Amino acid sequence: MLQKFPLHPTNMMLFAILVLVAGGIRLHAADSGTTLTLRGALDLAAVRQPALLAQDQQARAAAALVDQAGLRPNPTLDLSLENFAGTGAVRGTRGLEATVQASQTIERGGKRDKRMALAASDRKAADQALAVRRNEVLAATAAAYLETLAAQQRLVLAAEPRRLALETLGAAEERVQAGIASAAEVARARAGLATAEVEFARAEAALQSARARLAARWGGTAAEVAALPGRLRLPAVLPDREALLANLNDHPRLALQQDAIASQRAGLELAQAEAVPDVTLGGGLRFLREGSDAAIVAGLSVPLPVRHRNQGSIRAARALLAGAELDERATELGLRAEFSAAWQDLTIAQRTATHLRAQALPALEDARAAVQHAYAQGQLPLIDVLDAQRALAALRREILDAETAGVLAFARLAALTDPTFGTVTALIDPS
């Protein structure tokens, strides 16, 4: 540590401001009286995310179409008037004949059952599409939460070099006043302080942006996000890769493609059933001229399938079914590729963070302490102290960057293998 020197009043004021700003996150949390946990953020996104609410309306629409598909064709009522407003014997209404007839179309080929089966498949696919959208929303929210937590830690890291720069500036001023150093040391110390202040301001702005991105996941504002509890913690031991990979088969995107195949198959069966012509039956009464007599009339109508048998729609349905089956394979390959990329990022980040924290960090901390002691004894110039401080700050940022990359990769794996995102909470150290 640096030898303790009394600070100039101006520097003491700056140091007091620094302490207040560095503790601003905790003060904000205390004033707001609320703590936003990861689970709370996920719940907010699940309830308030506009895209998720819109997808829910799609599922409701699909449910309504199931009821519609089960309805039979409406009957028709026909009224026809004949032999009136003519000449001679049919002048005026003397020869008027009226026919009232009701008709009903009888669906053949099992159309109604197949239409209901298609609507039920579409509804299941819509529900699964809602599950896919929910997974996407929660994954983005979890990532935004972790990034905000990392931004908080970067702000804390940025506060330490600034504090040291203030302390170094005070020490340099005292050395100049004591006549054991030149004014150049004060200039260097002020430059170091300016650099530290710029880094702190950047970290503060990055935290505000991260809060805004997190709140946007549920349509809120950055003001809704106070200090997040805990700090990032990269697991010391990675989970079993094969066990995670086995859970990939339950991913909602894969289930959605399977439901899409079922819907296309039901659509093909309906297209084939629609090739069977329906029958229309009718019956009623005919009132003869002057209303003196009446007779029963009946009719039967059957379309003649001489021009088409719905063959175009059947071919289209078969092509869509084949495409859905290919999409399932493509989805499976895509999920495995995402899993492999996330796993590789996780292993690299864990290896990097572990090595830097266990090997490089202690060595650099010892080097900085030795440089500071030598400077206090007048054995080294101030520039060596500033270099040691900057190197240690850069290493700590590098460790945090590696840990952040690791937890984000872990969250991507959770989005692929854990729809509840329960394992993501293990990435946050509550202490």
Wavefront OBJ file of the C-alpha trace (Angstrom):
o trace
v 0.000 0.000 0.000
v 1.034 3.608 -0.453
v 2.412 5.470 2.508
v -0.428 7.488 4.060
v -0.226 11.211 3.391
v -2.737 13.925 4.361
v -4.830 14.895 1.340
v -5.360 18.365 -0.002
v -8.902 19.671 0.893
v -9.922 19.614 -2.763
v -8.826 16.027 -3.097
v -10.595 15.128 0.122
v -13.829 16.496 -1.359
v -13.302 14.511 -4.549
v -12.640 11.406 -2.515
v -15.852 11.920 -0.530
v -17.810 12.269 -3.773
v -16.177 9.095 -5.074
v -17.230 7.152 -1.994
v -20.803 8.359 -2.349
v -20.968 7.540 -6.076
v -19.367 4.118 -5.633
v -21.968 3.333 -2.987
v -24.782 4.820 -5.043
v -26.054 1.445 -6.118
v -26.584 0.291 -2.540
v -28.109 3.636 -1.550
v -30.497 3.474 -4.482
v -31.602 -0.008 -3.524
v -32.148 1.051 0.081
v -34.193 4.094 -0.951
v -36.384 2.164 -3.354
v -37.148 -0.533 -0.809
v -37.338 -3.156 -3.556
v -34.920 -5.789 -4.739
v -35.193 -7.156 -8.252
v -34.086 -10.767 -8.290
v -33.529 -12.851 -11.387
v -36.761 -14.743 -10.782
v -38.612 -11.459 -10.341
v -37.268 -10.155 -13.653
v -38.299 -13.371 -15.417
v -41.787 -13.164 -13.918
v -42.162 -9.545 -15.034
v -41.137 -10.427 -18.585
v -43.491 -13.419 -18.654
v -46.447 -11.230 -17.636
v -45.740 -7.907 -19.346
v -43.652 -8.583 -22.467
v -45.751 -7.310 -25.421
v -44.451 -9.936 -27.866
v -45.431 -12.690 -25.458
v -48.881 -11.201 -24.946
v -49.348 -10.994 -28.726
v -48.376 -14.650 -29.116
v -50.903 -15.551 -26.428
v -53.633 -13.961 -28.541
v -52.574 -16.202 -31.431
v -53.064 -19.219 -29.171
v -56.512 -17.944 -28.162
v -57.446 -17.526 -31.818
v -56.402 -21.107 -32.567
v -58.545 -22.330 -29.666
v -61.574 -20.477 -31.095
v -61.047 -22.117 -34.502
v -61.309 -25.549 -32.878
v -64.913 -24.742 -31.944
v -65.581 -23.393 -35.424
v -64.230 -26.512 -37.120
v -66.795 -28.740 -35.395
v -69.819 -26.873 -36.747
v -71.850 -28.470 -39.501
v -72.997 -26.549 -42.621
v -76.051 -24.367 -42.128
v -79.330 -25.424 -43.808
v -80.740 -23.165 -46.518
v -84.323 -22.024 -47.076
v -85.431 -21.334 -50.668
v -88.576 -19.515 -51.824
v -89.389 -19.434 -55.514
v -92.371 -17.734 -57.273
v -93.499 -18.829 -60.751
v -96.158 -18.027 -63.365
v -97.042 -14.438 -62.471
v -97.035 -11.061 -64.218
v -97.489 -12.800 -67.571
v -100.192 -12.587 -70.243
v -103.452 -14.320 -70.792
v -104.178 -16.983 -68.179
v -101.094 -16.048 -66.108
v -101.760 -12.334 -66.096
v -101.214 -10.719 -62.678
v -101.157 -13.367 -59.935
v -103.948 -15.629 -61.210
v -101.497 -18.375 -62.163
v -99.014 -17.797 -59.311
v -97.263 -20.878 -57.956
v -94.981 -20.682 -54.878
v -92.431 -23.233 -53.693
v -90.875 -23.263 -50.218
v -87.979 -25.672 -49.839
v -85.331 -26.356 -47.172
v -81.956 -27.862 -48.105
v -79.127 -29.407 -46.095
v -75.630 -30.300 -47.268
v -74.416 -33.660 -45.998
v -70.616 -33.763 -45.716
v -69.034 -36.978 -46.898
v -65.561 -38.463 -46.582
v -65.206 -37.610 -42.897
v -64.604 -33.908 -43.631
v -65.899 -32.686 -40.291
v -63.755 -35.056 -38.234
v -60.656 -34.270 -40.280
v -61.360 -30.547 -40.087
v -61.618 -30.835 -36.311
v -58.386 -32.845 -36.198
v -56.582 -30.163 -38.209
v -57.881 -27.376 -35.951
v -56.810 -29.337 -32.864
v -53.326 -29.807 -34.329
v -53.110 -26.117 -35.189
v -54.137 -25.227 -31.657
v -51.449 -27.479 -30.199
v -48.892 -25.904 -32.521
v -50.042 -22.420 -31.457
v -49.653 -23.348 -27.804
v -46.180 -24.668 -28.548
v -45.323 -21.484 -30.466
v -46.267 -19.597 -27.309
v -43.871 -21.822 -25.353
v -41.108 -21.066 -27.879
v -41.695 -17.325 -27.637
v -41.757 -17.550 -23.836
v -38.425 -19.382 -23.884
v -36.944 -16.672 -26.110
v -38.255 -13.870 -23.899
v -36.987 -15.487 -20.696
v -33.595 -16.236 -22.266
v -33.194 -12.607 -23.358
v -34.311 -11.402 -19.914
v -31.873 -13.688 -18.101
v -29.023 -12.485 -20.319
v -29.982 -8.838 -19.758
v -30.100 -9.424 -15.996
v -26.647 -11.024 -15.948
v -25.226 -8.249 -18.133
v -26.640 -5.650 -15.754
v -25.087 -7.459 -12.809
v -21.760 -7.501 -14.661
v -22.105 -3.764 -15.363
v -22.554 -3.175 -11.629
v -19.357 -5.063 -10.922
v -17.511 -3.097 -13.616
v -18.587 0.120 -11.916
v -17.174 -1.132 -8.623
v -13.933 -2.090 -10.371
v -13.756 1.341 -11.994
v -14.171 3.018 -8.614
v -11.032 1.383 -7.180
v -8.517 2.864 -9.708
v -10.150 6.232 -9.242
v -9.738 5.980 -5.480
v -6.118 4.988 -5.874
v -5.552 7.833 -8.332
v -6.910 10.303 -5.790
v -4.663 8.852 -3.122
v -1.669 8.933 -5.458
v -2.355 12.557 -6.375
v -2.453 13.527 -2.711
v 0.816 11.677 -2.060
v 2.494 13.372 -5.035
v 1.402 16.808 -3.868
v 2.793 16.144 -0.408
v 6.096 14.956 -1.866
v 6.353 18.087 -3.990
v 5.642 20.271 -0.987
v 8.289 18.374 0.970
v 10.776 19.037 -1.833
v 11.453 15.374 -2.536
v 9.701 15.230 -5.929
v 9.207 17.448 -8.961
v 5.973 19.034 -10.189
v 5.997 16.537 -13.039
v 4.832 13.880 -10.587
v 1.727 15.914 -9.777
v 1.028 16.365 -13.489
v 1.316 12.614 -14.050
v -0.921 11.941 -11.061
v -3.549 14.354 -12.372
v -3.420 12.672 -15.779
v -3.878 9.304 -14.089
v -6.856 10.650 -12.144
v -8.421 12.055 -15.324
v -8.065 8.675 -17.025
v -9.618 6.907 -14.035
v -12.513 9.380 -13.994
v -13.184 8.761 -17.687
v -13.232 4.997 -17.114
v -15.569 5.453 -14.171
v -17.927 7.625 -16.224
v -17.971 5.004 -18.984
v -18.771 2.263 -16.514
v -21.556 4.380 -15.033
v -23.065 5.031 -18.463
v -22.768 1.339 -19.375
v -24.643 0.401 -16.203
v -27.448 2.818 -17.025
v -27.717 1.365 -20.533
v -27.762 -2.174 -19.153
v -30.570 -1.237 -16.766
v -32.568 0.237 -19.644
v -32.091 -2.924 -21.742
v -33.187 -5.091 -18.834
v -36.305 -3.035 -18.129
v -37.161 -3.063 -21.837
v -37.651 -6.834 -21.613
v -41.002 -6.171 -19.916
v -41.697 -2.752 -21.436
v -40.382 -0.778 -18.473
v -37.791 1.938 -17.965
v -34.359 2.032 -16.360
v -35.867 3.802 -13.343
v -37.591 0.528 -12.423
v -34.251 -1.251 -12.027
v -32.405 -0.432 -8.826
v -29.362 -2.289 -7.537
v -29.376 -5.997 -8.319
v -28.419 -8.261 -5.420
v -25.321 -10.453 -5.472
v -22.502 -10.810 -7.938
v -21.665 -13.111 -10.841
v -20.219 -16.489 -9.939
v -18.863 -18.806 -12.593
v -19.289 -22.459 -11.530
v -16.045 -24.073 -10.396
v -17.190 -27.400 -11.865
v -19.031 -27.591 -15.153
v -22.225 -29.677 -15.403
v -22.254 -33.020 -17.182
v -22.261 -32.265 -20.888
v -24.035 -35.443 -21.989
v -26.784 -35.000 -19.419
v -27.427 -31.490 -20.701
v -27.333 -32.664 -24.293
v -30.007 -35.274 -23.541
v -32.357 -32.485 -22.370
v -32.032 -30.858 -25.775
v -34.690 -33.248 -27.110
v -37.276 -31.500 -24.918
v -36.610 -28.038 -26.322
v -39.857 -26.231 -27.268
v -38.560 -25.413 -30.759
v -38.201 -29.110 -31.535
v -41.632 -29.820 -30.070
v -43.066 -27.025 -32.228
v -41.684 -28.638 -35.379
v -43.191 -31.972 -34.364
v -46.549 -30.266 -33.893
v -46.130 -28.606 -37.284
v -45.649 -32.032 -38.870
v -48.839 -33.259 -37.197
v -50.709 -30.210 -38.500
v -49.463 -30.719 -42.075
v -50.408 -34.395 -41.916
v -53.894 -33.471 -40.722
v -54.075 -30.903 -43.540
v -53.215 -33.607 -46.078
v -55.959 -35.870 -44.757
v -58.469 -33.026 -44.951
v -57.421 -32.227 -48.527
v -57.956 -35.866 -49.484
v -61.373 -35.889 -47.795
v -62.415 -32.746 -49.664
v -62.016 -34.674 -52.910
v -65.164 -36.622 -51.966
v -68.255 -34.696 -53.205
v -70.898 -33.694 -50.691
v -74.617 -34.395 -51.085
v -77.319 -31.745 -50.737
v -80.844 -32.903 -49.833
v -83.886 -30.642 -50.105
v -87.598 -30.856 -49.514
v -90.623 -28.583 -49.190
v -94.067 -27.620 -50.446
v -95.284 -26.186 -53.736
v -98.480 -24.121 -53.640
v -100.296 -24.331 -56.995
v -102.201 -21.567 -58.748
v -104.767 -19.617 -56.726
v -103.650 -21.550 -53.608
v -106.226 -24.269 -54.176
v -103.758 -27.177 -54.136
v -100.310 -28.030 -52.683
v -97.723 -30.726 -53.344
v -94.504 -31.997 -51.828
v -91.240 -31.349 -53.639
v -87.887 -33.028 -52.977
v -84.433 -32.702 -54.449
v -80.994 -34.273 -54.454
v -77.838 -32.482 -55.573
v -74.430 -34.123 -56.093
v -71.459 -32.337 -57.735
v -69.898 -34.263 -60.597
v -66.084 -34.477 -60.070
v -65.245 -34.362 -63.752
v -62.895 -31.355 -63.759
v -60.998 -31.676 -60.495
v -60.748 -33.899 -57.475
v -58.857 -31.397 -55.303
v -55.634 -32.855 -56.670
v -53.764 -29.544 -56.552
v -54.516 -29.033 -52.874
v -53.498 -32.621 -52.140
v -50.133 -32.165 -53.854
v -49.582 -28.896 -51.993
v -50.388 -30.559 -48.672
v -47.926 -33.359 -49.394
v -45.197 -30.852 -50.212
v -45.870 -28.902 -47.023
v -45.690 -32.127 -45.009
v -42.345 -33.030 -46.569
v -41.061 -29.523 -45.859
v -42.151 -29.724 -42.216
v -40.287 -33.012 -41.794
v -37.129 -31.423 -43.224
v -37.579 -28.413 -40.938
v -37.610 -30.741 -37.956
v -34.217 -32.113 -38.916
v -32.892 -28.615 -39.564
v -34.162 -27.450 -36.162
v -32.472 -30.366 -34.431
v -29.163 -29.619 -36.145
v -29.485 -25.928 -35.314
v -30.109 -26.637 -31.630
v -27.083 -28.922 -31.464
v -24.933 -26.265 -33.118
v -26.105 -23.664 -30.596
v -25.394 -26.082 -27.766
v -21.872 -26.808 -29.018
v -21.065 -23.102 -29.422
v -22.375 -22.246 -25.946
v -20.498 -25.151 -24.371
v -17.251 -24.154 -26.055
v -17.650 -20.530 -24.930
v -18.344 -21.706 -21.379
v -15.304 -23.968 -21.165
v -12.963 -21.334 -22.635
v -14.292 -18.629 -20.315
v -14.025 -20.828 -17.228
v -10.490 -21.888 -18.106
v -9.459 -18.278 -18.719
v -11.064 -16.860 -15.585
v -9.718 -19.655 -13.375
v -6.162 -19.255 -14.653
v -6.142 -15.464 -14.379
v -7.642 -15.445 -10.900
v -5.403 -18.206 -9.554
v -2.115 -17.310 -11.251
v -1.974 -13.814 -12.700
v -3.996 -11.881 -10.115
v -1.923 -12.769 -7.006
v 1.320 -12.094 -8.860
v 0.174 -8.713 -10.097
v -1.190 -7.736 -6.674
v 2.181 -8.551 -5.130
v 3.946 -6.565 -7.860
v 1.760 -3.534 -7.265
v 2.342 -3.668 -3.519
v 6.111 -3.884 -4.081
v 6.070 -0.936 -6.485
v 4.002 1.169 -4.119
v 6.338 0.385 -1.235
v 9.392 1.241 -3.339
v 7.767 4.503 -4.415
v 7.014 5.415 -0.823
v 10.693 4.823 -0.044
v 11.703 7.050 -2.944
v 13.222 4.171 -4.884
v 10.885 4.274 -7.904
v 9.213 7.085 -9.865
v 5.487 7.739 -9.843
v 5.088 6.441 -13.386
v 5.844 2.922 -12.158
v 3.070 3.188 -9.572
v 0.574 4.371 -12.163
v 1.568 1.579 -14.552
v 1.154 -1.021 -11.801
v -2.272 0.346 -10.896
v -3.438 0.374 -14.510
v -2.152 -3.164 -15.092
v -3.980 -4.510 -12.040
v -7.203 -2.717 -12.981
v -6.975 -4.073 -16.525
v -6.434 -7.612 -15.240
v -9.451 -7.409 -12.945
v -11.580 -6.169 -15.849
v -10.272 -9.052 -17.973
v -11.221 -11.552 -15.278
v -14.693 -10.041 -15.005
v -15.075 -10.105 -18.796
v -14.170 -13.805 -18.834
v -16.565 -14.583 -16.001
v -19.323 -12.584 -17.710
v -18.776 -14.459 -20.974
v -18.923 -17.707 -19.032
v -22.178 -17.007 -17.210
v -23.799 -15.741 -20.418
v -22.752 -18.962 -22.172
v -24.159 -20.927 -19.236
v -27.430 -18.995 -19.562
v -27.554 -19.906 -23.269
v -27.165 -23.556 -22.318
v -29.985 -23.164 -19.797
v -32.219 -21.687 -22.509
v -31.587 -24.855 -24.530
v -31.892 -27.428 -21.747
v -33.756 -25.896 -18.778
v -37.052 -24.162 -19.651
v -37.512 -23.061 -16.011
v -34.107 -21.289 -15.990
v -33.628 -22.550 -12.440
v -29.961 -23.345 -13.003
v -29.226 -19.732 -13.928
v -29.792 -18.635 -10.319
v -26.686 -20.643 -9.365
v -24.638 -18.133 -11.374
v -25.347 -15.397 -8.831
v -23.498 -15.273 -5.524
v -25.845 -13.628 -2.988
v -22.978 -12.523 -0.719
l 1 2 3 4 5 6 7 8 9 10 11 12 13 14 15 16 17 18 19 20 21 22 23 24 25 26 27 28 29 30 31 32 33 34 35 36 37 38 39 40 41 42 43 44 45 46 47 48 49 50 51 52 53 54 55 56 57 58 59 60 61 62 63 64 65 66 67 68 69 70 71 72 73 74 75 76 77 78 79 80 81 82 83 84 85 86 87 88 89 90 91 92 93 94 95 96 97 98 99 100 101 102 103 104 105 106 107 108 109 110 111 112 113 114 115 116 117 118 119 120 121 122 123 124 125 126 127 128 129 130 131 132 133 134 135 136 137 138 139 140 141 142 143 144 145 146 147 148 149 150 151 152 153 154 155 156 157 158 159 160 161 162 163 164 165 166 167 168 169 170 171 172 173 174 175 176 177 178 179 180 181 182 183 184 185 186 187 188 189 190 191 192 193 194 195 196 197 198 199 200 201 202 203 204 205 206 207 208 209 210 211 212 213 214 215 216 217 218 219 220 221 222 223 224 225 226 227 228 229 230 231 232 233 234 235 236 237 238 239 240 241 242 243 244 245 246 247 248 249 250 251 252 253 254 255 256 257 258 259 260 261 262 263 264 265 266 267 268 269 270 271 272 273 274 275 276 277 278 279 280 281 282 283 284 285 286 287 288 289 290 291 292 293 294 295 296 297 298 299 300 301 302 303 304 305 306 307 308 309 310 311 312 313 314 315 316 317 318 319 320 321 322 323 324 325 326 327 328 329 330 331 332 333 334 335 336 337 338 339 340 341 342 343 344 345 346 347 348 349 350 351 352 353 354 355 356 357 358 359 360 361 362 363 364 365 366 367 368 369 370 371 372 373 374 375 376 377 378 379 380 381 382 383 384 385 386 387 388 389 390 391 392 393 394 395 396 397 398 399 400 401 402 403 404 405 406 407 408 409 410 411 412 413 414 415 416 417 418 419 420 421 422 423 424 425 426 427 428 429 430 431
